């Protein structure tokens, strides 16, 4: 008999952080339940540069980036969804009741919600459409906060939207403990301004309440929940938590003292989520809980980032390469990237013109995909003002003339840690008291077929054979 699966997508958290957290907090839910979990070290088989918008579709679709060709948000998914659909589409299409919450590349939502109990796209969605519609108000707020705090976290609060959101607490499922915690966060920011960075985590805390409300009310056979809150903290503050990982260390003691507990803070919030999920699964033993990443992180360089170059007025920049305001449309992206679609009758020659652009004396990095999609790479760190210029076909422009700004990074954090192929998979089955010890290594390509096999759904020929999951 198939077991229901909750797939908790804990973006990029490696075994290093899991094990350290258990050492820091031996009384935590994670530490106490880890011996009851089957444990796997995953690795992604993707080629080239690794990013979550590449490695998650690999896990979800059972093929590498050499076949799915997804490398940026906002790409047209129509063709890849037909050829290599994500696991939730395969399950819903086979009559397995399904819920999706925040999984990457889940926008646009399907044209029909037949087979779905709930459907909330990722935080890079171009619109706030959700199922059920009652969740749309949360998604609208979530998308707004994500846009406003893309690099430096905004200290502003959209009070009208926030109060409207809180008025829907019974429908959305916000817990009193969550609202009390959030109030404490806002007070803490007034006392210590740097704590504003934790707002990113509280978006996830609110989202998890909404997810649990939908999970408990609709009881889908398969559901997903994605969070980036720990990954975001690891990128920025690994050097503060693990300064011994670096031969050369550029941060001062004050920076380390300020941010040394931020990875721990985000993991403690995850441990709270885990406590609620374990309780749910224990009360409903037809469920198993899968906690997975699509890859991991490890230390890189511990060098302060004082500034980064961002595109803030894209119309100015795109005019440089001959595009008018009606020739292009912005697509979702994570800073410092900028993504856009070009109208079909204007796409010819855009790549050639972009190839003529140099920023701070170096060629601009960009990618082109189907249906007029382009992704531009900005984010140049620590540029002196003398290098804040752009060249195009022999003419030089100041950064401001073409819509760029050399923005100060308030917490001085760069990518102290970055992506590695190896990740984490835990499977908790309340009916399995003594799982096999050790950590078996599997490919992330084996996860989707294992989920399909659990539900007795035919595994497409292009997928690998599944690993042996948590039940016989």
C-alpha positions in Angstrom: 0.0 0.0 0.0 1.4 3.4 -1.0 2.5 5.7 1.8 1.7 9.4 1.5 4.7 11.7 1.2 5.5 15.2 2.5 8.5 16.4 0.5 10.2 19.2 2.5 12.6 21.0 0.3 15.3 22.4 2.6 17.3 24.2 0.0 21.1 23.6 -0.1 21.6 22.5 3.6 24.5 20.0 3.6 25.2 17.3 6.2 27.9 19.5 7.7 25.2 21.9 8.9 22.8 19.2 9.9 25.4 17.5 12.1 26.7 20.8 13.6 23.2 21.8 14.5 22.6 18.5 16.3 25.9 19.0 18.2 24.8 22.6 19.1 21.4 21.4 20.2 21.4 17.8 21.3 17.8 18.2 22.7 16.4 19.5 19.4 13.8 17.6 17.4 16.4 17.1 14.6 19.0 15.6 16.9 16.5 13.3 18.7 14.8 12.1 15.5 17.8 11.8 13.2 18.6 8.2 14.3 15.0 7.3 13.4 15.6 8.5 9.8 17.0 6.8 6.8 19.9 9.0 5.7 21.3 9.5 2.2 24.0 11.8 0.8 22.7 13.0 -2.5 24.7 14.4 -5.4 23.5 16.2 -8.5 24.8 15.1 -11.9 24.3 18.5 -13.5 27.1 20.0 -15.5 28.7 23.4 -15.3 27.6 26.1 -12.9 25.2 24.9 -10.2 22.3 26.9 -9.0 19.0 26.0 -7.4 17.0 26.9 -10.5 19.1 24.2 -12.3 19.4 21.5 -9.6 15.8 21.5 -8.4 14.3 20.8 -11.8 16.8 18.0 -12.1 15.5 16.5 -8.9 11.8 17.2 -9.8 12.0 16.0 -13.4 14.5 13.2 -13.3 16.8 14.5 -16.0 19.9 16.7 -15.8 20.3 20.2 -17.1 21.8 18.8 -20.3 18.2 17.7 -21.1 15.8 20.1 -19.3 17.8 23.2 -20.2 16.4 25.2 -17.2 19.0 27.6 -15.9 17.0 30.8 -15.0 13.7 31.9 -13.5 11.2 33.1 -16.0 12.0 30.7 -18.8 9.1 29.4 -20.9 8.2 26.0 -19.3 5.7 24.8 -22.0 8.1 22.6 -23.9 10.0 21.1 -21.0 6.7 20.5 -19.1 5.6 18.4 -22.1 8.8 16.5 -22.5 10.0 16.2 -18.8 7.1 17.2 -16.5 7.8 17.7 -12.8 6.9 14.9 -10.4 3.8 16.8 -9.1 2.3 17.0 -12.6 2.9 13.3 -13.2 1.3 12.4 -9.9 -1.7 14.7 -10.3 -2.2 13.4 -13.8 -2.3 9.9 -12.5 -5.0 10.7 -9.9 -2.7 11.1 -6.9 -4.0 14.0 -4.9 -1.2 16.6 -4.8 -0.3 19.8 -3.0 2.5 22.2 -4.1 3.9 25.1 -2.0 6.8 27.1 -3.3 8.7 24.5 -5.3 10.9 26.2 -7.9 9.7 26.5 -11.4 6.1 26.0 -10.3 4.9 29.1 -12.0 2.7 29.5 -14.0 0.2 27.2 -12.3 -1.6 24.6 -14.3 -4.6 25.6 -16.3 -6.7 23.1 -14.4 -6.4 22.2 -10.7 -7.9 18.8 -11.1 -5.8 16.5 -9.0 -4.5 19.3 -6.7 -5.5 20.0 -3.2 -3.5 23.2 -3.1 -1.1 25.0 -5.4 1.1 28.0 -4.3 3.9 28.8 -6.8 7.4 29.9 -5.9 8.5 33.3 -4.6 9.8 34.3 -8.1 6.4 33.9 -9.7 5.3 36.6 -12.1 1.8 36.7 -10.6 0.1 35.8 -7.3 -2.4 33.2 -8.6 -2.9 30.4 -6.2 -5.3 27.5 -5.4 -7.3 27.9 -3.3 -7.9 31.6 -4.0 -7.9 32.3 -0.3 -4.2 31.9 -0.3 -3.6 34.5 -3.0 -3.5 37.4 -0.4 -0.6 35.7 1.3 1.2 35.1 -2.0 0.7 38.7 -3.0 2.3 39.9 0.2 5.1 37.2 0.0 6.1 38.3 -3.6 6.1 41.9 -2.6 8.4 41.3 0.4 10.7 39.2 -1.7 11.1 41.9 -4.3 11.6 44.6 -1.7 14.4 42.7 0.1 16.2 41.1 -2.7 19.7 42.0 -1.4 19.6 44.6 1.4 16.5 43.8 3.5 14.0 46.7 3.4 13.1 48.1 6.8 9.8 49.4 5.5 6.5 47.6 6.3 3.6 47.8 3.9 1.1 48.2 6.8 -2.1 48.3 4.7 -1.2 44.9 3.1 0.1 43.5 6.4 -3.1 44.4 8.3 -5.2 43.0 5.5 -3.2 39.8 5.6 -3.6 39.5 9.4 -7.3 39.9 9.1 -7.4 36.6 7.1 -5.6 34.7 9.9 -8.3 32.1 10.4 -8.4 31.3 6.7 -4.6 31.3 6.3 -3.8 29.5 9.5 -1.3 31.8 11.2 -0.7 30.6 14.7 -0.7 32.9 17.7 2.8 31.8 18.6 3.9 32.9 15.1 2.4 36.3 15.4 3.9 36.7 18.8 7.3 35.7 17.5 6.9 38.1 14.6 6.0 41.0 16.9 9.1 40.2 18.9 11.2 40.4 15.7 9.9 43.9 14.9 10.7 45.0 18.5 14.1 43.4 18.2 14.8 45.4 15.0 14.2 48.6 16.8 16.8 47.7 19.4 19.3 46.2 17.0 18.9 47.4 13.4 21.0 44.6 11.9 18.3 42.0 12.9 16.2 43.3 10.0 18.0 40.6 8.0 15.9 38.0 9.7 12.8 39.2 7.9 13.7 36.8 5.1 13.2 33.9 7.6 9.9 35.2 8.8 8.5 35.1 5.3 9.1 31.3 5.5 7.7 31.1 9.0 4.4 32.7 7.8 4.4 30.5 4.7 4.9 27.3 6.8 1.8 28.2 8.8 -0.2 28.5 5.6 1.2 25.2 4.3 0.3 23.4 7.5 -3.2 24.7 7.3 -3.6 23.4 3.8 -1.9 20.1 4.6 -4.1 19.4 7.7 -7.3 20.5 5.9 -6.9 18.7 2.6 -4.6 15.7 3.4 -3.1 15.2 -0.1 -1.3 12.0 -1.0 1.8 14.0 -2.0 2.8 17.5 -1.1 5.9 19.8 -1.3 7.1 22.7 0.7 10.2 24.7 -0.3 12.3 27.0 1.9 15.4 29.0 1.1 15.8 30.6 4.5 18.7 28.5 5.7 20.5 28.6 2.3 20.3 32.4 2.3 21.9 32.6 5.7 24.6 30.1 4.8 25.6 32.0 1.7 26.0 35.2 3.7 27.2 34.1 7.2 29.1 30.8 6.8 32.3 32.7 7.6 30.8 33.9 10.9 29.7 30.4 12.0 32.7 28.5 10.7 35.7 30.9 10.5 38.1 28.0 10.8 37.1 26.9 7.3 39.2 29.7 5.6 42.9 30.1 5.2 42.5 33.9 4.5 39.9 35.7 6.6 38.9 39.2 5.7 36.2 40.0 8.3 36.8 41.6 11.7 35.8 40.3 15.1 32.8 42.6 15.3 31.3 41.2 12.1 31.8 37.6 13.3 30.3 38.4 16.7 27.2 40.0 15.1 26.4 37.2 12.6 27.9 34.1 14.2 24.5 32.7 15.2 22.5 33.4 12.1 22.8 29.9 10.6 21.9 28.5 14.0 18.9 30.9 14.1 17.6 29.8 10.7 18.1 26.1 11.6 16.2 26.6 14.8 13.3 27.9 12.8 13.6 24.7 10.6 13.6 22.6 13.8 10.3 24.2 14.8 8.9 23.2 11.4 10.2 19.7 11.9 8.6 19.4 15.3 5.2 20.2 13.8 5.7 17.8 10.8 6.9 15.0 13.1 3.9 15.5 15.2 1.6 15.4 12.2 3.2 12.3 10.7 3.2 10.5 14.1 -0.6 11.2 14.4 -1.1 10.2 10.8 1.2 7.2 10.2 0.0 6.7 6.6 2.5 9.6 5.9 6.2 9.7 5.6 8.4 12.8 5.7 11.1 13.3 3.2 13.5 16.2 3.8 15.8 16.8 0.9 18.1 19.3 -0.9 19.0 19.4 -4.5 22.7 20.1 -3.7 24.6 21.6 -0.8 27.0 24.4 0.2 30.6 24.7 1.4 33.0 27.5 2.3 34.4 29.7 -0.5 36.2 33.0 0.4 35.8 35.1 3.5 36.0 38.5 1.9 33.8 41.5 2.8 31.6 42.8 0.0 31.2 46.5 0.3 29.3 47.2 -2.9 27.6 45.3 -5.8 26.5 46.6 -9.2 22.8 46.2 -9.8 20.5 47.1 -12.7 17.7 49.3 -11.3 16.5 51.1 -14.4 16.3 48.4 -17.1 14.7 50.6 -19.7 17.8 52.8 -19.8 20.1 49.8 -20.2 18.0 48.0 -22.8 17.7 51.3 -24.8 21.5 51.0 -25.1 21.1 47.9 -27.2 18.2 49.3 -29.3 15.1 48.1 -27.4 12.2 50.4 -26.7 9.8 50.1 -23.8 7.3 48.1 -25.8 10.0 45.6 -27.1 10.6 43.7 -23.8 9.0 42.5 -20.7 10.7 41.9 -17.3 10.9 38.3 -16.0 11.4 37.1 -12.4 15.0 36.9 -11.3 17.2 36.7 -8.1 19.5 39.7 -7.8 22.0 40.3 -9.2 20.6 38.7 -12.3 18.2 40.5 -14.6 15.9 38.5 -16.8 13.6 39.7 -19.6 11.6 38.5 -22.7 12.0 40.2 -26.0 9.1 40.5 -28.4 9.3 38.0 -31.2 9.7 40.7 -33.9 12.6 42.4 -32.0 14.6 39.4 -30.8 16.9 39.2 -33.8 20.3 40.7 -33.1 19.8 41.2 -29.3 22.4 38.6 -28.5 24.8 40.3 -30.9 24.3 43.7 -29.2 24.7 42.2 -25.7 27.9 40.7 -26.9 29.2 44.2 -27.5 28.5 45.3 -23.9 31.4 45.5 -21.5 31.0 46.3 -17.8 34.0 47.6 -15.9 36.2 46.5 -18.8 34.8 43.0 -19.0 32.3 41.4 -21.3 28.8 41.2 -19.8 27.7 37.6 -19.0 24.4 36.6 -20.4 22.4 33.6 -21.6 19.7 33.3 -24.2 16.9 30.7 -24.2 13.8 29.8 -26.2 11.1 32.3 -27.1 13.1 35.5 -26.7 14.3 34.9 -23.1 17.5 36.6 -21.9 19.3 36.6 -18.5 22.0 39.1 -17.7 24.6 38.7 -15.0 25.4 41.8 -12.9 26.5 41.9 -9.3 30.1 43.0 -9.8 31.6 43.3 -6.3 33.7 46.1 -4.8 34.0 48.2 -7.9 35.8 51.5 -7.3 33.9 54.5 -8.8 36.6 54.7 -11.5 35.4 51.3 -12.9 31.7 52.0 -12.7 31.2 52.4 -16.4 29.7 50.5 -19.4 31.0 50.4 -22.9 29.0 49.6 -26.0 30.4 49.6 -29.5 33.2 51.9 -28.5 31.2 54.4 -26.5 31.6 54.7 -22.7 28.7 55.5 -20.3 28.7 56.0 -16.6 26.8 53.4 -14.7 24.0 55.8 -13.8 23.5 56.8 -17.5 22.5 53.2 -18.3 20.4 52.4 -15.3 23.0 50.8 -13.0 23.8 51.5 -9.4 26.8 50.5 -7.3 24.9 49.7 -4.2 26.3 49.5 -0.7 25.9 46.1 1.0 24.9 46.8 4.5 25.9 43.5 6.1 29.1 43.3 4.0 28.3 39.6 3.2 29.2 38.0 0.0 29.0 34.3 -0.9 31.0 33.0 2.0 29.7 29.6 1.0 28.5 28.4 -2.4 27.0 25.5 -4.2 28.5 22.0 -4.2 27.0 18.8 -5.8 26.5 16.9 -2.6 23.3 17.3 -0.6 21.1 15.7 2.0 18.1 13.4 2.1 16.3 12.3 5.3 13.3 10.0 5.3 11.2 9.7 8.5 8.7 6.8 8.6 6.9 6.7 12.0 6.4 2.9 11.6 10.1 2.2 11.0 11.8 2.1 14.4 15.3 1.0 13.5 16.3 2.1 10.0 19.6 0.9 8.5 22.4 3.0 9.9 24.9 4.9 7.7 24.5 7.3 4.8 24.0 5.8 1.4 25.0 7.9 -1.6 22.4 8.3 -4.3 21.9 10.6 -7.3 19.3 13.3 -7.0 18.0 11.8 -10.3 16.7 8.8 -8.3 14.4 10.8 -6.1 11.5 11.5 -8.6 11.3 7.9 -9.8 11.3 6.7 -6.1 8.3 8.9 -5.4 6.5 7.6 -8.5 7.3 4.0 -7.6 5.9 4.6 -4.1 2.5 5.5 -5.6 2.6 2.8 -8.3 2.8 5.4 -11.1 4.6 4.4 -14.2 8.2 5.7 -14.3 9.1 7.3 -17.6 11.8 5.6 -19.7 14.1 8.7 -19.5 14.4 8.4 -15.7 16.9 6.4 -13.6 15.9 3.4 -11.6 14.7 4.5 -8.1 16.6 4.0 -4.9 15.0 1.8 -2.3 12.9 4.2 -0.2 11.7 4.0 3.3 9.2 1.2 3.0 9.3 -2.4 1.7 
